């Protein structure tokens, strides 16, 4: 894995290039783009667009809504000349308020999933450091198991990342001692197999007298936390927002926007075209953001930067097990 840093037009960018070991072809390397920005710089954020920006994704649909509204406006103002209704915006005002509440709940639910995922990976970072620090202090200097644990813990974190992204493969791992390729063959859940290897290695050291029973208890919390954190990540990934809720919000946005021109044209004439388009962008943009962050373990631009977290953990393990 490589980290490339560049600065363009007063904007800081970090490119995270994730590349496996020699078992994986270089062509499968993937570049994850992460924008480091200043949240207080309003003007740059307002006028800056990137490939994951909702404006770019929604632009074709916005043009369609604009054309549709312009057509309705033309029919009303140039052809039919419907009589103005009393309070034509009343119904859409009430429905818009209800729809806004639904979108707020939707966004909050998605962000809670994103933030919980970040806390879980923060726990992975802390517990991997704690386990490494304890093992480094318990094992004698130069003991061969230090290198084994460095590789196994790093493999576990890497395998969890791949597992959550649906591309787990034992060929992405680093083999060490008895834990070679044959050890992982015929096991579909790679993180569990690596966790078993860690337990096997610790038990071997205990039986040989290197680790005492009291020290086993000291190590237990970190070992258990790995499985707990993995289970929590799987719960987030395998439990999406209920489909009925997603479908209902999309239907409501569609009906709301495509009936809006009939009332807005009566009130705002041709100005209804940009107004309806802007409202569509606001509602659809919020829904798209919620969709993107509800699964925080993928490779979208707003997902968690798991490649950077895994690289950071492996770097910590190298430093801790240096002696």
N, C-alpha and C positions, 0 to 999 in steps of 0.2 A: 504494500500500500504506500502511496506517495501523497504528499500534501503540497500543492502548488499555490503560491500566493501571488496576486497581482493587484495593481491599483490602476484604475482607469477613470479619468475624468472625476477625480475626487471621490470615487466609489471603491470600496474595498471588496474584493472577491476572494473566496477560498474554493479551490477545486479539489475535491477529494477523489482520488483515483484508487479504486479498490481492485487489487489484482491478487489472485490466488497463487499458490506455489506452482512448481513446474508441471504438476499434473493437469493444470487447466490451461487451455490454449489462450494466448495473449488476446485473441480477438474477442473473448468473452468479457474482457475488462470493461467496467462501467464507470462513467464519470458522473458523480453526483454534484450538483451545483448548489452552493449555499451562499446566500447574500448576507454579508455582515453590514448592517445599516445603522444609521443614527435615527432613533425614533422621534427625536425632537426637530429634525430637519424636514419641516412640512413641505416646502416647495419642491424639493428633490423627490420626495415620496409621491407627491401628487402627480408630477409630470414624468415619473419614471415608470417604464413598462418592461416586464421581462416575460419569458416564455410561459411561465405559470400564472401570469396575471389573469384575473377573471375577465377583465375587459377584452383581452385578445381572444379568450375562449368563447365569450358571449357575443363577439362582434357580428358573426353571421346571423345569429338569432335576433340581435338588436336591429340589424338592417331589415330583417323580415318584419319585425314588429313596426318599424318605422314606415315601411312600404304599406303594410296593412292599415295602419292608422291614417296615413296620407290618403289612401283610397277611400276610407270611410268619410274622412273630412271632405274630400272632393264631392262625393255623392250628396252629403248633407248641405254643403255650402253652395254648390254649383248646379245641382240637379233637383233634389227633392224638396229642400228647404222645409224641414220638419219644424213644427211649432215648438218653441222652447218649453221645457217642462219646469215645474216648480221644484226647486232644490234637486237638480239632476245628479248632484254628487253625493247625496245623503247616503244612498245604499252602499256605494263604494267606500265611503268614509268609514262606515261601520264594519264592513267586511275587511277593509284594510287594517283596521285596528286589531281585529281578531287574528288575521294572518300574521301581523307583526308579532303578536304574542307567541304564536306557534313557531315562528322562525327564531325568536329569542330562545325558546326552550330547546329547539333543535340545535342551535349553535352552542348553547351551554353544555348540552349532553355530549356533543362531539369534542368540545374543548376539554371537558372532564376526562374523557378517554385519552386524549393526547397528553394531558398533564399527568395522569396516572401512569401512563407508559413511561414518561420521562422520569418520574420518581422511582419507578421500578428499576430502570437502567442506572439511576444514581445509586440505588441499593446494590446492584451488580458491581458497580465500580468500588464502592466502599467495602463490601464483603470480600471481594477478590483481593483487595489490598490487605484487609485484616487477616485473611487466611494465609496469604503469602508471608506477611510479617511474623505471624505465629510459627509457621513452619520453618522460616528462616532462623528464628531464634531457637527452636527446639532441635533442629537437625545440626549435627556437627559441621564445622567448616569443611567445604570441599566434598561433602557427601553427595553421592551420585543421584540421590532422590531429589535433590534441589532442582536439578535440571529437568527431571521427570515431572515434578509438580509445576514448574514454570510452563512447560509445554502443555500439560493436561489442563491447567486452569485457563490458559490462553485458548486452547482448543475448545473448551466448553463455552466460553463467551462467544467465540467465533461461530460455533455450531448453533448456538441459540439464535444469533442474528440470521443465519442462513435458514434455520428452521422456521422462523417467523415470516420470512419472505418466500417460503415455499420452494427453496432451491438447495435444501440440505444435501450434502454429498461428502462422504468421508474422504474423498480424494482431495478436498480442500484443506484437510488437516495436516499437521506436522506429526510424523511418526517418531516414536521414541521408545527405546528399550523393548519390552515385550508387547507394547501397545502399537503394533504395526498395522498394516492394511488388513491382514487376516483377522485381527481382533474386532474390526468394525463391520466385516462382511456379514450380510444377512440380517442386519439390524436397521430397521427403518427409522427409529427414533434416535438419531445420533447423539443429541445432548444426554439422554438417559444412559447411553452406553459409555460416554465419557465420564459422567458422574459415577457410574459403577467402577470405572477404572481408577478414579480418585480414591474411592472407598477401598478398593482392593489394595492399592498401594499403601494407604494408611494402615490397613489391617496387617499387611505384610510387615511393615515396620514395627507395629505393636507386638506381633508374634516373635519377632527377632529381638525385642527388648530395646529398640531405639526410641520408641514412643511409649510412655507409661499410660496406665489407665486414667490417671488424673489429667494427663495431657490430651487424651482422647475426648474427654468432656469439654476441655477448653476449645477444641476444634469443632465440636459438634454444631454449634450455632451457625457458623458460616456455611458448613456443609448443607445443613437443612435449608438455609436461606436460598441457596442456589435453586433447589427444586421448587421452593415456594414462589420465587420470583418468576421462574419459567412458567409455572401453572397460572400465575396472575397474567402474564403476557398472553398465554394461550386463551385465557378467558376473554380478554379484550378482542383478540383477533377472531375468535370463533363465535363471538356473540355480537353480531352487527345490530344496528338500530332496527327495530321491527319493520318489516317490509310494508305493512299496512300504513304505518305512520309516514314512511317515505313517499309512498304512492299518493296518499291523501294530500300531503303538502304540495307535491308537484301538480296534482290536479287543481288544487285551489289556486296556485299561482297562474296556471294556464287559463282557467276560467276568469279569474280576476282581471288579468291583463287583456284578454281577448274580448271581454265585454266592456272594458273601460272606454274605448273610443266612442261608443254610442252615447255615453253621457258626457264625456269630456269635450267632444266636438260641439255639443250644444252650448257649452259654457265658454270654451276657449277658442272656438273656431279652428283655424289652421295651426295655432300654437299647441293644440293637443298632440300633434305629432312628436315634437321633442319631449313633451311632458310625459306622455305614456312610455316612450322609449327609456327615459331616465328612471321611471318607477320600475319598469321591467328589469333594468340593469341592477337596481338596488336589491330587489327581492330575489332574483335568480342568482345574483352574485353571492348573497349570504348563504343560499342553499348550496352552491357549488363549493364554497369554502368549508362548510360543515361536512360535505361529502369527502373532501380531501383529507381532513384531519381526523376523521372518525377512526381510521386505521393508521395509527402513527408509525407502524413498523415497515412501511413500504419504501419506495425510492422516489416518491414525489418530492417536489421542491420544499414543501412545507412539512414533510414527515421528519421524524427524529433522525438526526445525523448519526446513525448507528455505526457507520464505518469509522467515523472520527472517535466515537466512544470506545470501540473495540481496539483501535490503534493505541489510544491513550492507556487502556488497561494493560495491553501487552508491553508497552514501554515501561510502565510501573513494575511489572513482573520482572523484566530484565534487570532493572536497577536493584530491586529487593533481593533477588536471588544471585546477585553478582558474586558473592563470596560463599 
